[in-house]
């Protein structure tokens, strides 16, 4: 399987199997350091293919433990459900966020992340802590939470703010998401795109 590069995740031309692998990866990095989790994930699939998901639950969990992936109960249930729902990954080209969140262990943030970085012109926002901090700066009078909202309506309200800014900055949602992530991950939030900096 192709190794995942957490610094180059946007790809609108993935094969069905690569899409399926990318979705699995998104479930492992949620709330974790992506560089650490990516290294473990790549070790797990270095000499294995997606048939690994067909293993019995305990066998799959054992393989996860050999690389120290963590979250074994959640991930084994999630990956089994992904495999049962998307046999070859072909359905992932058109699946929507609500359908993805029906998978145990996938919330709106992870679903949005998958769609934003695998589908061109996707109108979704990945409301992680970095984006939420950025939204607080862009919209100081709005009620922006510190953590990803799980309520779908609240999520969509905040998403609308992000998508509006991406349009005003003439950036695609995935481009803006990546720029914000890189700025905050490098402890340089001042380098994140800011609308008011261009329209003071």
Backbone as CSV, one residue per row, in Angstrom:
resi,resn,N_x,N_y,N_z,CA_x,CA_y,CA_z,C_x,C_y,C_z
1,UNK,0.841,-1.195,0.000,0.000,0.000,0.000,0.877,1.247,0.000
2,UNK,0.362,2.334,-0.618,1.103,3.587,-0.636,1.137,4.197,0.759
3,UNK,2.313,4.686,1.139,2.446,5.330,2.440,1.714,6.669,2.432
4,UNK,1.145,7.031,3.571,0.481,8.324,3.732,1.519,9.355,4.166
5,UNK,1.489,10.520,3.549,2.336,11.640,3.957,1.429,12.688,4.578
6,UNK,1.521,12.879,5.888,0.602,13.782,6.574,0.797,15.240,6.166
7,UNK,1.909,15.540,5.494,2.152,16.908,5.040,1.663,17.143,3.612
8,UNK,1.216,16.084,2.963,0.703,16.199,1.589,-0.533,15.315,1.459
9,UNK,-1.592,15.739,2.113,-2.773,14.879,2.196,-3.826,15.182,1.142
10,UNK,-3.779,16.347,0.528,-4.796,16.688,-0.459,-4.492,15.991,-1.781
11,UNK,-5.410,15.171,-2.214,-5.235,14.428,-3.462,-6.619,14.124,-4.014
12,UNK,-6.935,14.694,-5.180,-8.258,14.530,-5.768,-8.293,13.418,-6.808
13,UNK,-7.209,12.641,-6.892,-7.132,11.591,-7.918,-6.778,10.235,-7.321
14,UNK,-7.263,9.967,-6.130,-6.974,8.685,-5.498,-7.773,7.562,-6.162
15,UNK,-7.176,6.386,-6.192,-7.883,5.193,-6.654,-8.864,4.771,-5.559
16,UNK,-9.808,3.890,-5.861,-10.734,3.423,-4.822,-10.024,2.846,-3.599
17,UNK,-8.989,2.032,-3.822,-8.281,1.447,-2.671,-7.513,2.511,-1.892
18,UNK,-6.961,3.501,-2.595,-6.262,4.587,-1.912,-7.240,5.448,-1.115
19,UNK,-8.440,5.623,-1.644,-9.475,6.351,-0.903,-9.832,5.627,0.380
20,UNK,-9.965,4.326,0.287,-10.308,3.522,1.454,-9.190,3.603,2.498
21,UNK,-7.954,3.521,2.047,-6.811,3.638,2.953,-6.779,5.019,3.602
22,UNK,-7.058,6.055,2.822,-7.063,7.422,3.349,-8.140,7.590,4.416
23,UNK,-9.309,6.995,4.185,-10.373,7.077,5.179,-9.947,6.389,6.476
24,UNK,-9.320,5.223,6.362,-8.819,4.536,7.558,-7.840,5.429,8.315
25,UNK,-6.956,6.070,7.574,-5.948,6.948,8.196,-6.606,8.094,8.942
26,UNK,-7.647,8.699,8.346,-8.291,9.835,9.009,-8.859,9.432,10.371
27,UNK,-9.254,8.179,10.515,-9.819,7.738,11.791,-8.745,7.554,12.854
28,UNK,-7.493,7.392,12.444,-6.414,7.154,13.416,-5.791,8.448,13.924
29,UNK,-5.895,9.530,13.157,-5.226,10.776,13.555,-6.158,11.743,14.265
30,UNK,-7.444,11.433,14.310,-8.405,12.329,14.960,-8.030,12.538,16.424
31,UNK,-7.719,13.784,16.777,-7.378,14.121,18.152,-5.982,13.692,18.572
32,UNK,-5.167,13.228,17.634,-3.814,12.756,17.940,-2.792,13.531,17.102
33,UNK,-1.517,13.405,17.469,-0.452,14.007,16.659,-0.354,13.239,15.348
34,UNK,-0.569,13.948,14.253,-0.638,13.266,12.960,0.690,12.639,12.558
35,UNK,1.818,13.266,12.896,3.100,12.688,12.498,3.358,11.365,13.206
36,UNK,3.019,11.308,14.488,3.216,10.077,15.261,2.279,8.977,14.772
37,UNK,0.998,9.307,14.617,0.021,8.305,14.196,0.270,7.844,12.765
38,UNK,0.704,8.764,11.907,0.959,8.397,10.508,2.092,7.390,10.407
39,UNK,3.142,7.592,11.187,4.267,6.647,11.167,3.797,5.255,11.589
40,UNK,2.955,5.178,12.613,2.426,3.885,13.074,1.519,3.270,12.014
41,UNK,0.661,4.098,11.438,-0.280,3.620,10.414,0.480,3.061,9.215
42,UNK,1.500,3.773,8.766,2.275,3.315,7.610,3.015,2.017,7.906
43,UNK,3.495,1.852,9.153,4.144,0.588,9.519,3.146,-0.563,9.463
44,UNK,1.917,-0.287,9.899,0.896,-1.331,9.904,0.622,-1.841,8.487
45,UNK,0.567,-0.924,7.520,0.213,-1.316,6.153,1.421,-1.454,5.226
46,UNK,2.628,-1.432,5.789,3.826,-1.499,4.942,3.855,-2.749,4.079
47,UNK,3.587,-3.885,4.675,3.617,-5.147,3.923,2.260,-5.830,3.928
48,UNK,1.205,-5.013,4.081,-0.156,-5.550,4.104,-1.034,-4.758,3.154
49,UNK,-2.129,-5.378,2.723,-3.095,-4.656,1.911,-4.425,-4.588,2.665
50,UNK,-5.459,-4.139,1.985,-6.740,-3.926,2.652,-7.442,-5.212,3.074
51,UNK,-6.953,-6.364,2.619,-7.539,-7.616,3.091,-7.262,-7.811,4.583
52,UNK,-6.339,-7.035,5.116,-6.085,-7.057,6.562,-7.369,-6.780,7.331
53,UNK,-8.245,-5.969,6.746,-9.500,-5.611,7.404,-10.456,-6.794,7.503
54,UNK,-10.195,-7.848,6.737,-11.071,-9.018,6.758,-10.729,-9.977,7.896
55,UNK,-9.659,-9.680,8.621,-9.265,-10.533,9.731,-10.293,-10.472,10.847
56,UNK,-10.323,-11.513,11.654,-11.173,-11.523,12.841,-10.800,-10.337,13.730
57,UNK,-11.772,-9.833,14.457,-11.558,-8.635,15.271,-10.349,-8.703,16.172
58,UNK,-10.151,-9.841,16.859,-9.011,-9.979,17.767,-7.690,-9.977,17.004
59,UNK,-7.684,-10.586,15.813,-6.467,-10.622,15.002,-6.124,-9.221,14.497
60,UNK,-7.140,-8.468,14.092,-6.921,-7.100,13.634,-6.395,-6.239,14.779
61,UNK,-6.993,-6.394,15.944,-6.561,-5.630,17.113,-5.108,-5.971,17.469
62,UNK,-4.730,-7.222,17.329,-3.361,-7.648,17.636,-2.362,-6.967,16.712
63,UNK,-2.713,-6.859,15.424,-1.828,-6.180,14.473,-1.704,-4.700,14.819
64,UNK,-2.820,-4.086,15.198,-2.787,-2.685,15.609,-1.845,-2.487,16.793
65,UNK,-1.871,-3.443,17.717,-1.038,-3.328,18.922,0.440,-3.471,18.602
66,UNK,0.780,-4.227,17.540,2.199,-4.392,17.199,2.847,-3.076,16.812
67,UNK,2.057,-2.110,16.328,2.611,-0.805,15.958,2.234,0.284,16.964
68,UNK,1.463,-0.101,18.009,1.087,0.863,19.039,0.105,1.908,18.568
69,UNK,-0.831,1.492,17.723,-1.764,2.452,17.128,-2.685,3.093,18.161
70,UNK,-3.069,2.344,19.202,-3.948,2.875,20.239,-5.416,2.825,19.832
71,UNK,-6.293,3.171,20.778,-7.739,3.238,20.541,-8.266,1.952,19.888
72,UNK,-7.803,0.811,20.393,-8.028,-0.457,19.701,-9.499,-0.827,19.553
73,UNK,-10.279,-0.649,20.587,-11.695,-0.997,20.493,-12.401,-0.117,19.469
74,UNK,-12.188,1.201,19.584,-12.854,2.130,18.661,-12.431,1.870,17.228
75,UNK,-11.123,1.757,17.000,-10.638,1.609,15.628,-11.006,0.263,15.016
76,UNK,-10.949,-0.806,15.795,-11.288,-2.107,15.215,-12.758,-2.143,14.812
77,UNK,-13.637,-1.579,15.634,-15.056,-1.517,15.279,-15.268,-0.606,14.070
78,UNK,-14.584,0.526,14.081,-14.713,1.488,12.989,-14.223,0.894,11.673
79,UNK,-13.047,0.270,11.701,-12.478,-0.286,10.476,-13.305,-1.445,9.941
80,UNK,-13.846,-2.270,10.829,-14.701,-3.367,10.385,-15.957,-2.818,9.708
81,UNK,-16.519,-1.767,10.282,-17.712,-1.159,9.700,-17.401,-0.524,8.351
82,UNK,-16.236,0.114,8.250,-15.814,0.701,6.975,-15.680,-0.386,5.922
83,UNK,-15.046,-1.479,6.288,-14.836,-2.574,5.326,-16.168,-3.184,4.892
84,UNK,-17.099,-3.357,5.837,-18.397,-3.935,5.500,-19.246,-2.994,4.651
85,UNK,-19.062,-1.682,4.842,-19.869,-0.697,4.127,-19.287,-0.363,2.759
86,UNK,-17.960,-0.285,2.696,-17.288,0.112,1.452,-16.316,-0.994,1.048
87,UNK,-16.814,-1.959,0.333,-16.018,-3.133,0.010,-14.728,-2.788,-0.731
88,UNK,-14.840,-1.899,-1.737,-13.646,-1.589,-2.523,-13.324,-0.095,-2.571
89,UNK,-14.101,0.720,-1.904,-13.816,2.157,-1.862,-14.497,2.961,-2.938
90,UNK,-15.117,2.328,-3.911,-15.727,3.058,-5.019,-16.835,4.017,-4.585
91,UNK,-17.578,3.632,-3.542,-18.680,4.494,-3.068,-18.167,5.784,-2.433
92,UNK,-16.892,5.805,-2.070,-16.340,6.958,-1.352,-16.164,8.189,-2.239
93,UNK,-16.306,8.034,-3.538,-16.192,9.195,-4.433,-17.366,10.154,-4.271
94,UNK,-18.504,9.643,-3.843,-19.706,10.477,-3.796,-20.387,10.510,-2.428
95,UNK,-19.877,9.796,-1.463,-20.535,9.738,-0.163,-20.574,11.118,0.486
96,UNK,-21.642,11.401,1.224,-21.729,12.695,1.896,-21.369,12.558,3.379
97,UNK,-21.281,13.686,4.050,-20.843,13.697,5.442,-21.797,12.917,6.359
98,UNK,-23.085,13.102,6.170,-24.044,12.405,7.018,-23.903,10.890,6.902
99,UNK,-23.654,10.426,5.697,-23.487,8.981,5.492,-22.214,8.480,6.167
100,UNK,-21.165,9.283,6.098,-19.912,8.887,6.741,-20.051,8.831,8.262
101,UNK,-20.805,9.768,8.820,-20.940,9.790,10.280,-21.825,8.665,10.806
102,UNK,-22.429,7.894,9.904,-23.151,6.697,10.332,-22.193,5.567,10.711
103,UNK,-20.924,5.725,10.313,-19.910,4.741,10.672,-19.497,4.977,12.126
104,UNK,-19.551,3.973,12.983,-19.128,4.154,14.375,-17.685,4.650,14.446
105,UNK,-17.462,5.726,15.187,-16.104,6.250,15.334,-15.755,7.361,14.368
106,UNK,-16.683,7.732,13.481,-16.450,8.844,12.564,-17.431,9.965,12.891
107,UNK,-16.895,11.103,13.314,-17.707,12.267,13.612,-17.678,13.255,12.460
108,UNK,-18.352,14.389,12.608,-18.415,15.370,11.510,-17.058,15.945,11.113
109,UNK,-16.151,16.098,12.079,-14.829,16.645,11.756,-14.037,15.679,10.878
110,UNK,-14.006,14.401,11.273,-13.273,13.398,10.498,-13.895,13.218,9.120
111,UNK,-15.221,13.188,9.066,-15.909,13.051,7.777,-15.594,14.239,6.869
112,UNK,-15.598,15.435,7.427,-15.301,16.639,6.642,-13.857,16.632,6.164
113,UNK,-12.967,16.186,7.036,-11.548,16.113,6.683,-11.343,15.195,5.485
114,UNK,-11.981,14.037,5.533,-11.869,13.082,4.424,-12.378,13.701,3.121
115,UNK,-13.546,14.313,3.172,-14.136,14.880,1.960,-13.322,16.063,1.440
116,UNK,-12.902,16.953,2.332,-12.182,18.164,1.919,-10.889,17.836,1.186
117,UNK,-10.218,16.779,1.607,-8.900,16.486,1.043,-8.897,15.339,0.039
118,UNK,-10.080,14.899,-0.360,-10.143,13.857,-1.378,-11.075,14.219,-2.532
119,UNK,-11.761,15.352,-2.399,-12.754,15.710,-3.406,-12.622,17.189,-3.768
120,UNK,-12.348,17.447,-5.018,-12.164,18.831,-5.468,-13.467,19.622,-5.331
121,UNK,-13.321,20.883,-4.923,-14.451,21.809,-4.759,-15.407,21.396,-3.641
122,UNK,-14.933,20.574,-2.712,-15.789,20.166,-1.599,-16.071,21.365,-0.705
123,UNK,-17.329,21.614,-0.421,-17.731,22.752,0.404,-17.970,22.278,1.841
124,UNK,-16.899,21.938,2.518,-16.969,21.497,3.910,-15.841,22.154,4.693
125,UNK,-16.023,22.235,6.003,-14.990,22.778,6.886,-14.589,21.715,7.900
126,UNK,-13.299,21.641,8.161,-12.773,20.716,9.157,-12.591,21.508,10.452
127,UNK,-13.572,21.424,11.328,-13.570,22.268,12.524,-12.750,21.633,13.651
128,UNK,-11.426,21.581,13.440,-10.534,21.115,14.500,-10.135,22.307,15.368
129,UNK,-9.279,22.078,16.356,-8.936,23.151,17.292,-8.220,24.305,16.600
130,UNK,-7.401,23.996,15.586,-6.697,25.062,14.874,-7.672,25.971,14.136
131,UNK,-8.595,25.371,13.424,-9.573,26.153,12.672,-10.464,26.947,13.615
132,UNK,-10.830,26.357,14.740,-11.676,27.063,15.700,-10.950,28.268,16.294
133,UNK,-9.659,28.127,16.590,-8.878,29.271,17.067,-8.833,30.362,16.012
134,UNK,-8.654,29.949,14.773,-8.598,30.900,13.661,-9.945,31.602,13.490
135,UNK,-11.032,30.849,13.610,-12.359,31.451,13.486,-12.608,32.490,14.575
136,UNK,-12.078,32.247,15.774,-12.241,33.220,16.864,-11.574,34.546,16.513
137,UNK,-10.454,34.480,15.811,-9.772,35.708,15.389,-10.527,36.399,14.260
138,UNK,-11.046,35.609,13.359,-11.759,36.169,12.209,-13.139,36.707,12.594
139,UNK,-13.766,36.059,13.547,-15.123,36.435,13.959,-15.152,36.644,15.481
140,UNK,-14.534,37.717,15.980,-14.397,37.909,17.434,-15.726,38.059,18.179
141,UNK,-16.790,38.429,17.497,-18.080,38.605,18.167,-18.973,37.373,18.084
142,UNK,-18.504,36.342,17.416,-19.293,35.109,17.285,-18.962,34.155,18.434
143,UNK,-19.894,33.281,18.752,-19.670,32.274,19.784,-18.984,31.065,19.148
144,UNK,-17.674,30.987,19.320,-16.890,29.902,18.750,-16.415,28.999,19.885
145,UNK,-16.729,27.719,19.841,-16.317,26.808,20.928,-14.829,26.464,20.844
146,UNK,-14.311,25.869,21.895,-12.916,25.434,21.923,-12.733,24.062,21.291
147,UNK,-13.800,23.279,21.270,-13.724,21.929,20.721,-14.780,21.751,19.631
148,UNK,-14.592,20.750,18.817,-15.476,20.496,17.683,-16.902,20.235,18.148
149,UNK,-17.873,21.006,17.663,-19.271,20.751,18.046,-19.777,19.461,17.405
150,UNK,-20.528,18.698,18.165,-21.089,17.448,17.646,-22.510,17.633,17.126
151,UNK,-23.139,18.745,17.511,-24.471,19.049,17.002,-24.354,19.483,15.544
152,UNK,-25.071,18.806,14.652,-24.940,19.048,13.215,-25.297,20.473,12.829
153,UNK,-26.361,21.028,13.414,-26.768,22.398,13.066,-25.729,23.417,13.492
154,UNK,-25.184,23.247,14.692,-24.144,24.150,15.194,-22.899,24.039,14.323
155,UNK,-22.554,22.805,13.958,-21.401,22.571,13.085,-21.578,23.321,11.764
156,UNK,-22.760,23.223,11.188,-23.013,23.869,9.904,-22.983,25.388,10.009
157,UNK,-23.429,25.933,11.140,-23.365,27.388,11.336,-21.919,27.879,11.319
158,UNK,-21.052,27.168,12.034,-19.637,27.547,12.063,-18.973,27.282,10.711
159,UNK,-19.385,26.215,10.087,-18.858,25.870,8.767,-19.141,26.992,7.770
160,UNK,-20.322,27.593,7.878,-20.684,28.678,6.965,-19.728,29.860,7.113
161,UNK,-19.284,30.143,8.343,-18.316,31.225,8.560,-16.995,30.913,7.861
162,UNK,-16.544,29.674,8.015,-15.289,29.253,7.389,-15.379,29.316,5.870
163,UNK,-16.467,28.779,5.321,-16.618,28.748,3.868,-16.745,30.150,3.290
164,UNK,-17.395,31.036,4.046,-17.488,32.427,3.598,-16.122,33.069,3.512
165,UNK,-15.303,32.834,4.529,-13.956,33.397,4.523,-13.092,32.783,3.417
166,UNK,-13.232,31.489,3.179,-12.425,30.868,2.125,-12.750,31.496,0.777
167,UNK,-14.011,31.819,0.569,-14.424,32.485,-0.673,-13.829,33.886,-0.741
168,UNK,-13.905,34.626,0.369,-13.376,35.995,0.400,-11.864,36.029,0.219
169,UNK,-11.187,34.973,0.683,-9.736,34.891,0.540,-9.321,34.282,-0.798
170,UNK,-10.321,33.906,-1.608,-10.076,33.290,-2.904,-9.231,32.018,-2.756
171,UNK,-9.597,31.207,-1.754,-8.925,29.931,-1.515,-9.983,28.846,-1.439
172,UNK,-9.643,27.661,-1.906,-10.575,26.546,-1.731,-10.599,26.172,-0.252
173,UNK,-11.665,25.539,0.218,-11.697,25.119,1.623,-10.507,24.251,2.018
174,UNK,-10.092,23.345,1.138,-8.949,22.479,1.479,-7.653,23.281,1.543
175,UNK,-7.490,24.273,0.657,-6.288,25.123,0.696,-6.227,25.930,1.982
176,UNK,-7.369,26.504,2.366,-7.409,27.299,3.589,-7.178,26.403,4.806
177,UNK,-7.789,25.239,4.823,-7.608,24.306,5.929,-6.137,23.942,6.085
178,UNK,-5.470,23.619,4.979,-4.058,23.245,5.015,-3.189,24.405,5.489
179,UNK,-3.472,25.608,5.006,-2.684,26.786,5.393,-2.815,27.062,6.892
180,UNK,-4.030,26.928,7.420,-4.247,27.141,8.857,-3.532,26.066,9.663
181,UNK,-3.683,24.819,9.247,-3.036,23.718,9.965,-1.524,23.898,9.998
182,UNK,-0.922,24.241,8.863,0.529,24.402,8.815,0.995,25.539,9.711
183,UNK,0.258,26.650,9.717,0.632,27.789,10.542,0.585,27.440,12.027
184,UNK,-0.490,26.816,12.449,-0.643,26.483,13.870,0.256,25.316,14.283
185,UNK,0.434,24.343,13.405,1.297,23.208,13.725,2.744,23.645,13.904
186,UNK,3.134,24.714,13.212,4.492,25.255,13.320,4.593,26.375,14.350
187,UNK,3.534,26.514,15.174,3.494,27.559,16.214,3.684,28.960,15.637
188,UNK,3.127,29.170,14.446,3.197,30.477,13.806,1.808,30.882,13.321
189,UNK,0.858,31.036,14.261,-0.522,31.350,13.853,-0.637,32.652,13.070
190,UNK,0.335,33.544,13.265,0.291,34.816,12.531,0.478,34.618,11.031
191,UNK,0.961,33.439,10.635,1.148,33.159,9.211,-0.099,32.580,8.550
192,UNK,-1.121,32.302,9.336,-2.370,31.808,8.754,-3.039,32.926,7.967
193,UNK,-3.679,32.612,6.847,-4.379,33.644,6.067,-5.412,34.359,6.928
194,UNK,-5.464,35.684,6.808,-6.430,36.465,7.577,-7.108,37.452,6.639
195,UNK,-8.411,37.417,6.608,-9.163,38.309,5.711,-8.932,39.774,6.058
196,UNK,-8.937,40.091,7.344,-8.813,41.503,7.711,-7.430,42.060,7.380
197,UNK,-6.415,41.194,7.276,-5.079,41.660,6.916,-5.049,42.191,5.481
198,UNK,-5.930,41.620,4.657,-5.984,42.046,3.254,-7.010,43.139,3.027
199,UNK,-7.929,43.280,3.974,-9.018,44.247,3.768,-9.186,45.107,5.016
200,UNK,-8.073,45.641,5.510,-8.118,46.483,6.722,-8.763,47.820,6.405
